Amino acid sequence: MTKTLTYKTNIKCNGCIATVTPFFKKNESIKKWFVDLESEDRVLTVELEGGEASEVEALIKEAGYESEVIV
């Protein structure tokens, strides 16, 4: 079952996206992800299959960024 998660982040640019990419690639549960750099909240959308939201949040933190779940 696929879940779509959304987060407010401090990922600000393509360089930040390049930093986060290897962290997300090492998690096979993450099928697709996208950061809206035009959004004031820098919204990260993640499609997750079989994993947990806590895994995504841990990867964001491990990459050096902050996230807040958008409900």
PQR file with spaces between the fields and no chain letter, atoms N, CA, C, O and H, PARSE charges and radii, in Angstrom:
ATOM       1  N    MET     1       0.837   -1.184    0.000 -0.4000 1.5000
ATOM       2  CA   MET     1       0.000    0.000    0.000 -0.0000 2.0000
ATOM       3  C    MET     1       0.886    1.254    0.000  0.5500 1.7000
ATOM       4  O    MET     1       1.828    1.360    0.786 -0.5500 1.4000
ATOM       5  N    THR     2       0.575    2.180   -0.875 -0.4000 1.5000
ATOM       6  CA   THR     2       1.357    3.410   -0.989 -0.0000 2.0000
ATOM       7  C    THR     2       0.735    4.505   -0.133  0.5500 1.7000
ATOM       8  O    THR     2      -0.476    4.724   -0.152 -0.5500 1.4000
ATOM       9  H    THR     2      -0.190    2.094   -1.513  0.4000 1.0000
ATOM      10  N    LYS     3       1.600    5.187    0.619 -0.4000 1.5000
ATOM      11  CA   LYS     3       1.187    6.335    1.419 -0.0000 2.0000
ATOM      12  C    LYS     3       1.858    7.565    0.843  0.5500 1.7000
ATOM      13  O    LYS     3       3.005    7.504    0.399 -0.5500 1.4000
ATOM      14  H    LYS     3       2.584    5.009    0.634  0.4000 1.0000
ATOM      15  N    THR     4       1.145    8.686    0.848 -0.4000 1.5000
ATOM      16  CA   THR     4       1.736    9.950    0.447 -0.0000 2.0000
ATOM      17  C    THR     4       1.858   10.825    1.685  0.5500 1.7000
ATOM      18  O    THR     4       0.871   11.100    2.367 -0.5500 1.4000
ATOM      19  H    THR     4       0.213    8.736    1.209  0.4000 1.0000
ATOM      20  N    LEU     5       3.075   11.256    1.961 -0.4000 1.5000
ATOM      21  CA   LEU     5       3.362   12.080    3.123 -0.0000 2.0000
ATOM      22  C    LEU     5       3.803   13.457    2.662  0.5500 1.7000
ATOM      23  O    LEU     5       4.462   13.588    1.630 -0.5500 1.4000
ATOM      24  H    LEU     5       3.876   11.032    1.407  0.4000 1.0000
ATOM      25  N    THR     6       3.441   14.493    3.427 -0.4000 1.5000
ATOM      26  CA   THR     6       3.883   15.847    3.093 -0.0000 2.0000
ATOM      27  C    THR     6       4.504   16.500    4.327  0.5500 1.7000
ATOM      28  O    THR     6       4.037   16.328    5.453 -0.5500 1.4000
ATOM      29  H    THR     6       2.906   14.387    4.266  0.4000 1.0000
ATOM      30  N    TYR     7       5.564   17.249    4.075 -0.4000 1.5000
ATOM      31  CA   TYR     7       6.312   17.890    5.150 -0.0000 2.0000
ATOM      32  C    TYR     7       6.669   19.323    4.787  0.5500 1.7000
ATOM      33  O    TYR     7       6.965   19.628    3.632 -0.5500 1.4000
ATOM      34  H    TYR     7       5.943   17.389    3.160  0.4000 1.0000
ATOM      35  N    LYS     8       6.638   20.195    5.778 -0.4000 1.5000
ATOM      36  CA   LYS     8       7.221   21.522    5.666 -0.0000 2.0000
ATOM      37  C    LYS     8       8.697   21.317    5.997  0.5500 1.7000
ATOM      38  O    LYS     8       9.020   20.689    7.006 -0.5500 1.4000
ATOM      39  H    LYS     8       6.397   19.948    6.717  0.4000 1.0000
ATOM      40  N    THR     9       9.607   21.844    5.153 -0.4000 1.5000
ATOM      41  CA   THR     9      11.038   21.614    5.361 -0.0000 2.0000
ATOM      42  C    THR     9      11.834   22.907    5.242  0.5500 1.7000
ATOM      43  O    THR     9      11.295   23.960    4.901 -0.5500 1.4000
ATOM      44  H    THR     9       9.344   22.354    4.334  0.4000 1.0000
ATOM      45  N    ASN    10      13.119   22.803    5.529 -0.4000 1.5000
ATOM      46  CA   ASN    10      14.038   23.914    5.281 -0.0000 2.0000
ATOM      47  C    ASN    10      14.984   23.577    4.122  0.5500 1.7000
ATOM      48  O    ASN    10      16.107   24.078    4.063 -0.5500 1.4000
ATOM      49  H    ASN    10      13.557   21.947    5.806  0.4000 1.0000
ATOM      50  N    ILE    11      14.523   22.732    3.211 -0.4000 1.5000
ATOM      51  CA   ILE    11      15.259   22.410    1.978 -0.0000 2.0000
ATOM      52  C    ILE    11      15.007   23.570    1.018  0.5500 1.7000
ATOM      53  O    ILE    11      13.879   23.773    0.570 -0.5500 1.4000
ATOM      54  H    ILE    11      13.610   22.325    3.259  0.4000 1.0000
ATOM      55  N    LYS    12      16.060   24.334    0.700 -0.4000 1.5000
ATOM      56  CA   LYS    12      15.849   25.616    0.024 -0.0000 2.0000
ATOM      57  C    LYS    12      16.231   25.683   -1.442  0.5500 1.7000
ATOM      58  O    LYS    12      15.778   26.577   -2.158 -0.5500 1.4000
ATOM      59  H    LYS    12      16.977   24.169    1.064  0.4000 1.0000
ATOM      60  N    CYS    13      17.071   24.737   -1.909 -0.4000 1.5000
ATOM      61  CA   CYS    13      17.595   24.896   -3.267 -0.0000 2.0000
ATOM      62  C    CYS    13      17.929   23.536   -3.883  0.5500 1.7000
ATOM      63  O    CYS    13      17.807   22.499   -3.231 -0.5500 1.4000
ATOM      64  H    CYS    13      17.439   24.011   -1.328  0.4000 1.0000
ATOM      65  N    ASN    14      18.343   23.559   -5.124 -0.4000 1.5000
ATOM      66  CA   ASN    14      18.729   22.320   -5.804 -0.0000 2.0000
ATOM      67  C    ASN    14      19.944   21.666   -5.149  0.5500 1.7000
ATOM      68  O    ASN    14      20.078   20.443   -5.179 -0.5500 1.4000
ATOM      69  H    ASN    14      18.443   24.401   -5.654  0.4000 1.0000
ATOM      70  N    GLY    15      20.819   22.462   -4.564 -0.4000 1.5000
ATOM      71  CA   GLY    15      21.964   21.914   -3.846 -0.0000 2.0000
ATOM      72  C    GLY    15      21.513   21.113   -2.635  0.5500 1.7000
ATOM      73  O    GLY    15      22.070   20.058   -2.332 -0.5500 1.4000
ATOM      74  H    GLY    15      20.710   23.456   -4.540  0.4000 1.0000
ATOM      75  N    CYS    16      20.497   21.625   -1.945 -0.4000 1.5000
ATOM      76  CA   CYS    16      19.921   20.913   -0.800 -0.0000 2.0000
ATOM      77  C    CYS    16      19.291   19.597   -1.264  0.5500 1.7000
ATOM      78  O    CYS    16      19.440   18.564   -0.611 -0.5500 1.4000
ATOM      79  H    CYS    16      20.045   22.482   -2.191  0.4000 1.0000
ATOM      80  N    ILE    17      18.597   19.646   -2.382 -0.4000 1.5000
ATOM      81  CA   ILE    17      17.982   18.435   -2.930 -0.0000 2.0000
ATOM      82  C    ILE    17      19.064   17.406   -3.259  0.5500 1.7000
ATOM      83  O    ILE    17      18.891   16.214   -3.005 -0.5500 1.4000
ATOM      84  H    ILE    17      18.476   20.485   -2.913  0.4000 1.0000
ATOM      85  N    ALA    18      20.175   17.869   -3.822 -0.4000 1.5000
ATOM      86  CA   ALA    18      21.282   16.967   -4.140 -0.0000 2.0000
ATOM      87  C    ALA    18      21.860   16.336   -2.872  0.5500 1.7000
ATOM      88  O    ALA    18      22.314   15.193   -2.900 -0.5500 1.4000
ATOM      89  H    ALA    18      20.315   18.838   -4.028  0.4000 1.0000
ATOM      90  N    THR    19      21.846   17.070   -1.771 -0.4000 1.5000
ATOM      91  CA   THR    19      22.331   16.544   -0.501 -0.0000 2.0000
ATOM      92  C    THR    19      21.406   15.460    0.043  0.5500 1.7000
ATOM      93  O    THR    19      21.873   14.450    0.570 -0.5500 1.4000
ATOM      94  H    THR    19      21.477   17.999   -1.748  0.4000 1.0000
ATOM      95  N    VAL    20      20.103   15.667   -0.082 -0.4000 1.5000
ATOM      96  CA   VAL    20      19.100   14.735    0.460 -0.0000 2.0000
ATOM      97  C    VAL    20      18.979   13.469   -0.397  0.5500 1.7000
ATOM      98  O    VAL    20      18.682   12.395    0.128 -0.5500 1.4000
ATOM      99  H    VAL    20      19.724   16.488   -0.510  0.4000 1.0000
ATOM     100  N    THR    21      19.203   13.587   -1.701 -0.4000 1.5000
ATOM     101  CA   THR    21      18.982   12.486   -2.641 -0.0000 2.0000
ATOM     102  C    THR    21      19.634   11.157   -2.228  0.5500 1.7000
ATOM     103  O    THR    21      18.946   10.136   -2.227 -0.5500 1.4000
ATOM     104  H    THR    21      19.444   14.459   -2.127  0.4000 1.0000
ATOM     105  N    PRO    22      20.919   11.123   -1.881 -0.5600 1.5000
ATOM     106  CA   PRO    22      21.511    9.828   -1.527  0.2800 2.0000
ATOM     107  C    PRO    22      20.866    9.183   -0.293  0.5500 1.7000
ATOM     108  O    PRO    22      20.809    7.957   -0.191 -0.5500 1.4000
ATOM     109  N    PHE    23      20.388    9.997    0.629 -0.4000 1.5000
ATOM     110  CA   PHE    23      19.728    9.466    1.820 -0.0000 2.0000
ATOM     111  C    PHE    23      18.410    8.786    1.444  0.5500 1.7000
ATOM     112  O    PHE    23      18.092    7.708    1.948 -0.5500 1.4000
ATOM     113  H    PHE    23      20.434   10.992    0.546  0.4000 1.0000
ATOM     114  N    PHE    24      17.644    9.429    0.550 -0.4000 1.5000
ATOM     115  CA   PHE    24      16.365    8.860    0.123 -0.0000 2.0000
ATOM     116  C    PHE    24      16.570    7.634   -0.765  0.5500 1.7000
ATOM     117  O    PHE    24      15.769    6.700   -0.729 -0.5500 1.4000
ATOM     118  H    PHE    24      17.902   10.304    0.140  0.4000 1.0000
ATOM     119  N    LYS    25      17.641    7.634   -1.562 -0.4000 1.5000
ATOM     120  CA   LYS    25      17.900    6.495   -2.457 -0.0000 2.0000
ATOM     121  C    LYS    25      18.221    5.221   -1.688  0.5500 1.7000
ATOM     122  O    LYS    25      17.973    4.125   -2.191 -0.5500 1.4000
ATOM     123  H    LYS    25      18.291    8.392   -1.591  0.4000 1.0000
ATOM     124  N    LYS    26      18.764    5.339   -0.485 -0.4000 1.5000
ATOM     125  CA   LYS    26      19.121    4.141    0.276 -0.0000 2.0000
ATOM     126  C    LYS    26      17.923    3.493    0.965  0.5500 1.7000
ATOM     127  O    LYS    26      18.058    2.426    1.565 -0.5500 1.4000
ATOM     128  H    LYS    26      18.965    6.230   -0.076  0.4000 1.0000
ATOM     129  N    ASN    27      16.752    4.126    0.885 -0.4000 1.5000
ATOM     130  CA   ASN    27      15.546    3.561    1.478 -0.0000 2.0000
ATOM     131  C    ASN    27      14.631    3.069    0.360  0.5500 1.7000
ATOM     132  O    ASN    27      14.079    3.871   -0.392 -0.5500 1.4000
ATOM     133  H    ASN    27      16.642    4.992    0.398  0.4000 1.0000
ATOM     134  N    GLU    28      14.472    1.758    0.252 -0.4000 1.5000
ATOM     135  CA   GLU    28      13.691    1.172   -0.839 -0.0000 2.0000
ATOM     136  C    GLU    28      12.192    1.423   -0.724  0.5500 1.7000
ATOM     137  O    GLU    28      11.462    1.232   -1.696 -0.5500 1.4000
ATOM     138  H    GLU    28      14.920    1.105    0.863  0.4000 1.0000
ATOM     139  N    SER    29      11.723    1.847    0.440 -0.4000 1.5000
ATOM     140  CA   SER    29      10.299    2.138    0.626 -0.0000 2.0000
ATOM     141  C    SER    29       9.894    3.442   -0.060  0.5500 1.7000
ATOM     142  O    SER    29       8.725    3.631   -0.397 -0.5500 1.4000
ATOM     143  H    SER    29      12.316    2.003    1.230  0.4000 1.0000
ATOM     144  N    ILE    30      10.864    4.346   -0.268 -0.4000 1.5000
ATOM     145  CA   ILE    30      10.574    5.635   -0.906 -0.0000 2.0000
ATOM     146  C    ILE    30      10.551    5.428   -2.414  0.5500 1.7000
ATOM     147  O    ILE    30      11.579    5.151   -3.032 -0.5500 1.4000
ATOM     148  H    ILE    30      11.814    4.193    0.006  0.4000 1.0000
ATOM     149  N    LYS    31       9.369    5.566   -2.992 -0.4000 1.5000
ATOM     150  CA   LYS    31       9.194    5.331   -4.433 -0.0000 2.0000
ATOM     151  C    LYS    31       9.383    6.598   -5.253  0.5500 1.7000
ATOM     152  O    LYS    31       9.996    6.561   -6.320 -0.5500 1.4000
ATOM     153  H    LYS    31       8.534    5.791   -2.490  0.4000 1.0000
ATOM     154  N    LYS    32       8.858    7.722   -4.762 -0.4000 1.5000
ATOM     155  CA   LYS    32       8.987    9.005   -5.450 -0.0000 2.0000
ATOM     156  C    LYS    32       9.017   10.093   -4.395  0.5500 1.7000
ATOM     157  O    LYS    32       8.432    9.948   -3.321 -0.5500 1.4000
ATOM     158  H    LYS    32       8.360    7.752   -3.896  0.4000 1.0000
ATOM     159  N    TRP    33       9.701   11.181   -4.706 -0.4000 1.5000
ATOM     160  CA   TRP    33       9.671   12.326   -3.810 -0.0000 2.0000
ATOM     161  C    TRP    33       9.941   13.596   -4.602  0.5500 1.7000
ATOM     162  O    TRP    33      10.552   13.567   -5.670 -0.5500 1.4000
ATOM     163  H    TRP    33      10.176   11.299   -5.578  0.4000 1.0000
ATOM     164  N    PHE    34       9.471   14.712   -4.052 -0.4000 1.5000
ATOM     165  CA   PHE    34       9.565   15.986   -4.748 -0.0000 2.0000
ATOM     166  C    PHE    34       9.529   17.113   -3.716  0.5500 1.7000
ATOM     167  O    PHE    34       8.751   17.069   -2.763 -0.5500 1.4000
ATOM     168  H    PHE    34       8.975   14.735   -3.184  0.4000 1.0000
ATOM     169  N    VAL    35      10.382   18.124   -3.915 -0.4000 1.5000
ATOM     170  CA   VAL    35      10.347   19.319   -3.066 -0.0000 2.0000
ATOM     171  C    VAL    35       9.876   20.488   -3.916  0.5500 1.7000
ATOM     172  O    VAL    35      10.450   20.767   -4.968 -0.5500 1.4000
ATOM     173  H    VAL    35      11.014   18.160   -4.688  0.4000 1.0000
ATOM     174  N    ASP    36       8.831   21.170   -3.462 -0.4000 1.5000
ATOM     175  CA   ASP    36       8.323   22.354   -4.148 -0.0000 2.0000
ATOM     176  C    ASP    36       9.125   23.567   -3.675  0.5500 1.7000
ATOM     177  O    ASP    36       8.807   24.164   -2.647 -0.5500 1.4000
ATOM     178  H    ASP    36       8.364   20.943   -2.608  0.4000 1.0000
ATOM     179  N    LEU    37      10.151   23.921   -4.421 -0.4000 1.5000
ATOM     180  CA   LEU    37      11.012   25.042   -4.042 -0.0000 2.0000
ATOM     181  C    LEU    37      10.321   26.393   -4.207  0.5500 1.7000
ATOM     182  O    LEU    37      10.808   27.400   -3.693 -0.5500 1.4000
ATOM     183  H    LEU    37      10.409   23.435   -5.256  0.4000 1.0000
ATOM     184  N    GLU    38       9.207   26.428   -4.906 -0.4000 1.5000
ATOM     185  CA   GLU    38       8.446   27.666   -5.081 -0.0000 2.0000
ATOM     186  C    GLU    38       7.554   27.946   -3.876  0.5500 1.7000
ATOM     187  O    GLU    38       7.154   29.088   -3.649 -0.5500 1.4000
ATOM     188  H    GLU    38       8.811   25.610   -5.323  0.4000 1.0000
ATOM     189  N    SER    39       7.247   26.921   -3.113 -0.4000 1.5000
ATOM     190  CA   SER    39       6.394   27.056   -1.934 -0.0000 2.0000
ATOM     191  C    SER    39       7.158   27.730   -0.805  0.5500 1.7000
ATOM     192  O    SER    39       8.338   27.448   -0.597 -0.5500 1.4000
ATOM     193  H    SER    39       7.572   25.993   -3.297  0.4000 1.0000
ATOM     194  N    GLU    40       6.502   28.604   -0.090 -0.4000 1.5000
ATOM     195  CA   GLU    40       7.125   29.270    1.059 -0.0000 2.0000
ATOM     196  C    GLU    40       7.556   28.251    2.114  0.5500 1.7000
ATOM     197  O    GLU    40       8.560   28.446    2.799 -0.5500 1.4000
ATOM     198  H    GLU    40       5.544   28.832   -0.259  0.4000 1.0000
ATOM     199  N    ASP    41       6.793   27.163    2.239 -0.4000 1.5000
ATOM     200  CA   ASP    41       7.086   26.117    3.226 -0.0000 2.0000
ATOM     201  C    ASP    41       8.014   25.030    2.689  0.5500 1.7000
ATOM     202  O    ASP    41       8.309   24.071    3.401 -0.5500 1.4000
ATOM     203  H    ASP    41       5.978   27.004    1.682  0.4000 1.0000
ATOM     204  N    ARG    42       8.483   25.163    1.437 -0.4000 1.5000
ATOM     205  CA   ARG    42       9.367   24.166    0.830 -0.0000 2.0000
ATOM     206  C    ARG    42       8.817   22.761    1.060  0.5500 1.7000
ATOM     207  O    ARG    42       9.464   21.908    1.666 -0.5500 1.4000
ATOM     208  H    ARG    42       8.244   25.942    0.858  0.4000 1.0000
ATOM     209  N    VAL    43       7.614   22.553    0.562 -0.4000 1.5000
ATOM     210  CA   VAL    43       6.876   21.318    0.825 -0.0000 2.0000
ATOM     211  C    VAL    43       7.531   20.119    0.139  0.5500 1.7000
ATOM     212  O    VAL    43       7.762   20.116   -1.071 -0.5500 1.4000
ATOM     213  H    VAL    43       7.088   23.246    0.069  0.4000 1.0000
ATOM     214  N    LEU    44       7.818   19.112    0.945 -0.4000 1.5000
ATOM     215  CA   LEU    44       8.360   17.839    0.484 -0.0000 2.0000
ATOM     216  C    LEU    44       7.207   16.838    0.441  0.5500 1.7000
ATOM     217  O    LEU    44       6.514   16.639    1.439 -0.5500 1.4000
ATOM     218  H    LEU    44       7.630   19.114    1.928  0.4000 1.0000
ATOM     219  N    THR    45       7.009   16.213   -0.710 -0.4000 1.5000
ATOM     220  CA   THR    45       5.995   15.175   -0.869 -0.0000 2.0000
ATOM     221  C    THR    45       6.719   13.863   -1.135  0.5500 1.7000
ATOM     222  O    THR    45       7.565   13.776   -2.025 -0.5500 1.4000
ATOM     223  H    THR    45       7.572   16.374   -1.521  0.4000 1.0000
ATOM     224  N    VAL    46       6.378   12.844   -0.353 -0.4000 1.5000
ATOM     225  CA   VAL    46       7.040   11.546   -0.453 -0.0000 2.0000
ATOM     226  C    VAL    46       5.996   10.458   -0.657  0.5500 1.7000
ATOM     227  O    VAL    46       5.024   10.378    0.093 -0.5500 1.4000
ATOM     228  H    VAL    46       5.691   12.915    0.370  0.4000 1.0000
ATOM     229  N    GLU    47       6.196    9.617   -1.677 -0.4000 1.5000
ATOM     230  CA   GLU    47       5.371    8.418   -1.848 -0.0000 2.0000
ATOM     231  C    GLU    47       6.131    7.256   -1.244  0.5500 1.7000
ATOM     232  O    GLU    47       7.236    6.923   -1.671 -0.5500 1.4000
ATOM     233  H    GLU    47       6.986    9.682   -2.286  0.4000 1.0000
ATOM     234  N    LEU    48       5.515    6.643   -0.238 -0.4000 1.5000
ATOM     235  CA   LEU    48       6.157    5.597    0.549 -0.0000 2.0000
ATOM     236  C    LEU    48       5.367    4.307    0.406  0.5500 1.7000
ATOM     237  O    LEU    48       4.144    4.304    0.547 -0.5500 1.4000
ATOM     238  H    LEU    48       4.617    6.914    0.108  0.4000 1.0000
ATOM     239  N    GLU    49       6.055    3.223    0.129 -0.4000 1.5000
ATOM     240  CA   GLU    49       5.397    1.927   -0.018 -0.0000 2.0000
ATOM     241  C    GLU    49       5.968    0.948    1.000  0.5500 1.7000
ATOM     242  O    GLU    49       7.090    0.463    0.855 -0.5500 1.4000
ATOM     243  H    GLU    49       7.049    3.225    0.014  0.4000 1.0000
ATOM     244  N    GLY    50       5.179    0.668    2.030 -0.4000 1.5000
ATOM     245  CA   GLY    50       5.576   -0.327    3.020 -0.0000 2.0000
ATOM     246  C    GLY    50       6.448    0.189    4.139  0.5500 1.7000
ATOM     247  O    GLY    50       6.739   -0.558    5.073 -0.5500 1.4000
ATOM     248  H    GLY    50       4.267    1.062    2.148  0.4000 1.0000
ATOM     249  N    GLY    51       6.870    1.420    4.084 -0.4000 1.5000
ATOM     250  CA   GLY    51       7.715    1.966    5.140 -0.0000 2.0000
ATOM     251  C    GLY    51       6.917    2.807    6.113  0.5500 1.7000
ATOM     252  O    GLY    51       5.690    2.871    6.044 -0.5500 1.4000
ATOM     253  H    GLY    51       6.633    2.027    3.325  0.4000 1.0000
ATOM     254  N    GLU    52       7.626    3.446    7.015 -0.4000 1.5000
ATOM     255  CA   GLU    52       6.998    4.278    8.037 -0.0000 2.0000
ATOM     256  C    GLU    52       7.433    5.730    7.891  0.5500 1.7000
ATOM     257  O    GLU    52       8.542    6.018    7.440 -0.5500 1.4000
ATOM     258  H    GLU    52       8.623    3.395    7.071  0.4000 1.0000
ATOM     259  N    ALA    53       6.543    6.638    8.282 -0.4000 1.5000
ATOM     260  CA   ALA    53       6.851    8.067    8.233 -0.0000 2.0000
ATOM     261  C    ALA    53       8.095    8.382    9.061  0.5500 1.7000
ATOM     262  O    ALA    53       8.885    9.249    8.688 -0.5500 1.4000
ATOM     263  H    ALA    53       5.643    6.404    8.648  0.4000 1.0000
ATOM     264  N    SER    54       8.270    7.688   10.173 -0.4000 1.5000
ATOM     265  CA   SER    54       9.425    7.946   11.036 -0.0000 2.0000
ATOM     266  C    SER    54      10.745    7.692   10.301  0.5500 1.7000
ATOM     267  O    SER    54      11.749    8.348   10.582 -0.5500 1.4000
ATOM     268  H    SER    54       7.628    6.984   10.476  0.4000 1.0000
ATOM     269  N    GLU    55      10.744    6.743    9.363 -0.4000 1.5000
ATOM     270  CA   GLU    55      11.942    6.471    8.567 -0.0000 2.0000
ATOM     271  C    GLU    55      12.296    7.682    7.703  0.5500 1.7000
ATOM     272  O    GLU    55      13.460    8.074    7.618 -0.5500 1.4000
ATOM     273  H    GLU    55       9.929    6.210    9.135  0.4000 1.0000
ATOM     274  N    VAL    56      11.291    8.262    7.070 -0.4000 1.5000
ATOM     275  CA   VAL    56      11.497    9.435    6.212 -0.0000 2.0000
ATOM     276  C    VAL    56      12.019   10.596    7.047  0.5500 1.7000
ATOM     277  O    VAL    56      12.972   11.271    6.658 -0.5500 1.4000
ATOM     278  H    VAL    56      10.345    7.943    7.139  0.4000 1.0000
ATOM     279  N    GLU    57      11.389   10.825    8.200 -0.4000 1.5000
ATOM     280  CA   GLU    57      11.788   11.926    9.078 -0.0000 2.0000
ATOM     281  C    GLU    57      13.223   11.738    9.564  0.5500 1.7000
ATOM     282  O    GLU    57      13.970   12.711    9.664 -0.5500 1.4000
ATOM     283  H    GLU    57      10.615   10.277    8.517  0.4000 1.0000
ATOM     284  N    ALA    58      13.616   10.508    9.865 -0.4000 1.5000
ATOM     285  CA   ALA    58      14.984   10.225   10.300 -0.0000 2.0000
ATOM     286  C    ALA    58      15.983   10.505    9.182  0.5500 1.7000
ATOM     287  O    ALA    58      17.066   11.032    9.439 -0.5500 1.4000
ATOM     288  H    ALA    58      13.009    9.718    9.784  0.4000 1.0000
ATOM     289  N    LEU    59      15.631   10.158    7.947 -0.4000 1.5000
ATOM     290  CA   LEU    59      16.522   10.417    6.813 -0.0000 2.0000
ATOM     291  C    LEU    59      16.702   11.911    6.570  0.5500 1.7000
ATOM     292  O    LEU    59      17.805   12.367    6.271 -0.5500 1.4000
ATOM     293  H    LEU    59      14.752    9.730    7.739  0.4000 1.0000
ATOM     294  N    ILE    60      15.625   12.667    6.697 -0.4000 1.5000
ATOM     295  CA   ILE    60      15.706   14.124    6.516 -0.0000 2.0000
ATOM     296  C    ILE    60      16.652   14.705    7.565  0.5500 1.7000
ATOM     297  O    ILE    60      17.516   15.525    7.254 -0.5500 1.4000
ATOM     298  H    ILE    60      14.728   12.297    6.939  0.4000 1.0000
ATOM     299  N    LYS    61      16.474   14.268    8.809 -0.4000 1.5000
ATOM     300  CA   LYS    61      17.326   14.749    9.900 -0.0000 2.0000
ATOM     301  C    LYS    61      18.780   14.326    9.696  0.5500 1.7000
ATOM     302  O    LYS    61      19.697   15.117    9.917 -0.5500 1.4000
ATOM     303  H    LYS    61      15.772   13.603    9.062  0.4000 1.0000
ATOM     304  N    GLU    62      18.985   13.085    9.274 -0.4000 1.5000
ATOM     305  CA   GLU    62      20.335   12.572    9.026 -0.0000 2.0000
ATOM     306  C    GLU    62      21.038   13.376    7.934  0.5500 1.7000
ATOM     307  O    GLU    62      22.255   13.556    7.975 -0.5500 1.4000
ATOM     308  H    GLU    62      18.240   12.443    9.094  0.4000 1.0000
ATOM     309  N    ALA    63      20.266   13.859    6.957 -0.4000 1.5000
ATOM     310  CA   ALA    63      20.818   14.665    5.873 -0.0000 2.0000
ATOM     311  C    ALA    63      21.108   16.103    6.320  0.5500 1.7000
ATOM     312  O    ALA    63      21.739   16.872    5.595 -0.5500 1.4000
ATOM     313  H    ALA    63      19.277   13.713    6.924  0.4000 1.0000
ATOM     314  N    GLY    64      20.636   16.458    7.530 -0.4000 1.5000
ATOM     315  CA   GLY    64      20.928   17.791    8.071 -0.0000 2.0000
ATOM     316  C    GLY    64      19.815   18.800    7.906  0.5500 1.7000
ATOM     317  O    GLY    64      20.048   20.004    8.010 -0.5500 1.4000
ATOM     318  H    GLY    64      20.123   15.833    8.119  0.4000 1.0000
ATOM     319  N    TYR    65      18.607   18.326    7.649 -0.4000 1.5000
ATOM     320  CA   TYR    65      17.483   19.235    7.440 -0.0000 2.0000
ATOM     321  C    TYR    65      16.373   18.978    8.460  0.5500 1.7000
ATOM     322  O    TYR    65      16.349   17.957    9.146 -0.5500 1.4000
ATOM     323  H    TYR    65      18.418   17.347    7.565  0.4000 1.0000
ATOM     324  N    GLU    66      15.461   19.943    8.531 -0.4000 1.5000
ATOM     325  CA   GLU    66      14.339   19.841    9.454 -0.0000 2.0000
ATOM     326  C    GLU    66      13.066   19.582    8.682  0.5500 1.7000
ATOM     327  O    GLU    66      12.930   19.977    7.524 -0.5500 1.4000
ATOM     328  H    GLU    66      15.481   20.773    7.974  0.4000 1.0000
ATOM     329  N    SER    67      12.126   18.907    9.343 -0.4000 1.5000
ATOM     330  CA   SER    67      10.830   18.654    8.702 -0.0000 2.0000
ATOM     331  C    SER    67       9.729   18.708    9.741  0.5500 1.7000
ATOM     332  O    SER    67       9.937   18.433   10.923 -0.5500 1.4000
ATOM     333  H    SER    67      12.236   18.586   10.284  0.4000 1.0000
ATOM     334  N    GLU    68       8.552   19.071    9.263 -0.4000 1.5000
ATOM     335  CA   GLU    68       7.365   19.109   10.106 -0.0000 2.0000
ATOM     336  C    GLU    68       6.219   18.544    9.278  0.5500 1.7000
ATOM     337  O    GLU    68       5.965   19.007    8.166 -0.5500 1.4000
ATOM     338  H    GLU    68       8.383   19.294    8.303  0.4000 1.0000
ATOM     339  N    VAL    69       5.530   17.549    9.817 -0.4000 1.5000
ATOM     340  CA   VAL    69       4.449   16.893    9.086 -0.0000 2.0000
ATOM     341  C    VAL    69       3.337   17.906    8.806  0.5500 1.7000
ATOM     342  O    VAL    69       2.952   18.684    9.679 -0.5500 1.4000
ATOM     343  H    VAL    69       5.736   17.173   10.720  0.4000 1.0000
ATOM     344  N    ILE    70       2.833   17.881    7.579 -0.4000 1.5000
ATOM     345  CA   ILE    70       1.662   18.676    7.211 -0.0000 2.0000
ATOM     346  C    ILE    70       0.485   17.707    7.193  0.5500 1.7000
ATOM     347  O    ILE    70       0.501   16.714    6.465 -0.5500 1.4000
ATOM     348  H    ILE    70       3.146   17.249    6.870  0.4000 1.0000
ATOM     349  N    VAL    71      -0.508   17.991    7.974 -0.4000 1.5000
ATOM     350  CA   VAL    71      -1.671   17.096    8.075 -0.0000 2.0000
ATOM     351  C    VAL    71      -2.717   17.495    7.074  0.5500 1.7000
ATOM     352  O    VAL    71      -3.773   16.865    7.001 -0.5500 1.4000
ATOM     353  H    VAL    71      -0.521   18.797    8.565  0.4000 1.0000
